[in-house]
Amino acid sequence: MQAMRLFRSLLRLLMLAAGALIGLGLFLIAVLAFVAFLLVSLLTGRKPNLQFRVNKNPWAQRREPAGDVVDVEAREVQDAAPLPLRAPERR
């Protein structure tokens, strides 16, 4: 009975230690990747782009790109005629 209890406790301790080592290893990999990314950015002289696109609605269908682009020339109207102030028509 005592041996089984000791074995179970040692097994739990071993699993806890293995999980902690895996977690620490993943954390170190992330830190090293960040440092490498930072060094590459510093050496190339480019500002790191840390903005990621997140689709607000991943289930929305993708829209096709707009067709023709129309170029218009806008101009400001200097002396616009005042609008008449009258009640709207009833239908």
C-alpha positions as CSV (number, residue, x, y, z in Angstrom):
1,M,0.0,0.0,0.0
2,Q,2.8,2.4,1.0
3,A,4.8,1.5,-2.1
4,M,1.9,2.2,-4.4
5,R,1.3,5.6,-2.8
6,L,5.0,6.5,-3.1
7,F,5.0,5.3,-6.8
8,R,1.9,7.5,-7.5
9,S,3.4,10.5,-5.8
10,L,6.7,10.1,-7.7
11,L,4.8,9.7,-11.0
12,R,2.8,12.9,-10.4
13,L,6.1,14.7,-9.5
14,L,7.7,13.4,-12.7
15,M,4.7,14.5,-14.8
16,L,4.8,18.0,-13.2
17,A,8.5,18.3,-13.8
18,A,8.1,17.2,-17.5
19,G,5.3,19.7,-18.0
20,A,7.3,22.5,-16.5
21,L,10.3,21.6,-18.7
22,I,8.1,21.6,-21.8
23,G,6.5,24.9,-20.9
24,L,9.9,26.5,-20.2
25,G,11.3,25.2,-23.4
26,L,8.4,26.6,-25.4
27,F,8.8,30.0,-23.6
28,L,12.6,30.0,-24.4
29,I,11.9,29.3,-28.1
30,A,9.4,32.2,-28.2
31,V,12.0,34.5,-26.5
32,L,14.7,33.4,-28.9
33,A,12.5,33.9,-31.9
34,F,11.6,37.4,-30.7
35,V,15.2,38.3,-30.2
36,A,16.2,37.0,-33.6
37,F,13.3,39.0,-35.2
38,L,14.5,42.1,-33.4
39,L,18.1,41.7,-34.4
40,V,17.1,41.2,-38.0
41,S,15.0,44.3,-37.9
42,L,17.9,46.3,-36.3
43,L,20.5,45.0,-38.8
44,T,18.3,45.7,-41.9
45,G,17.2,49.1,-40.6
46,R,13.6,48.3,-41.2
47,K,10.9,49.1,-38.6
48,P,9.3,45.8,-37.4
49,N,5.7,45.4,-38.5
50,L,4.0,43.8,-35.6
51,Q,0.4,44.4,-36.8
52,F,-1.5,41.3,-37.8
53,R,-4.7,41.3,-39.8
54,V,-7.5,39.7,-37.9
55,N,-10.7,38.9,-39.7
56,K,-13.5,40.2,-37.5
57,N,-16.0,37.8,-39.0
58,P,-14.2,34.6,-40.2
59,W,-17.4,33.1,-41.6
60,A,-18.1,36.1,-43.9
61,Q,-17.7,35.3,-47.5
62,R,-14.8,37.0,-49.2
63,R,-15.6,39.9,-51.5
64,E,-14.2,40.1,-55.0
65,P,-12.0,43.1,-55.6
66,A,-13.6,46.2,-57.0
67,G,-13.8,46.3,-60.7
68,D,-13.0,49.6,-62.5
69,V,-11.8,52.6,-60.5
70,V,-13.4,55.8,-61.6
71,D,-11.4,59.0,-61.3
72,V,-13.5,62.1,-60.9
73,E,-12.6,65.8,-60.7
74,A,-14.3,67.5,-57.7
75,R,-14.7,71.3,-57.6
76,E,-16.1,73.6,-54.9
77,V,-19.3,75.5,-55.6
78,Q,-18.8,79.1,-54.6
79,D,-22.2,80.8,-54.7
80,A,-24.8,78.1,-54.2
81,A,-28.5,79.2,-54.5
82,P,-30.3,79.0,-51.2
83,L,-32.9,76.3,-50.9
84,P,-36.5,77.3,-50.4
85,L,-37.8,76.8,-46.9
86,R,-41.2,75.1,-47.3
87,A,-42.9,72.1,-45.8
88,P,-42.4,68.7,-47.4
89,E,-45.1,67.4,-49.7
90,R,-47.5,64.9,-48.3
91,R,-48.2,61.7,-50.3
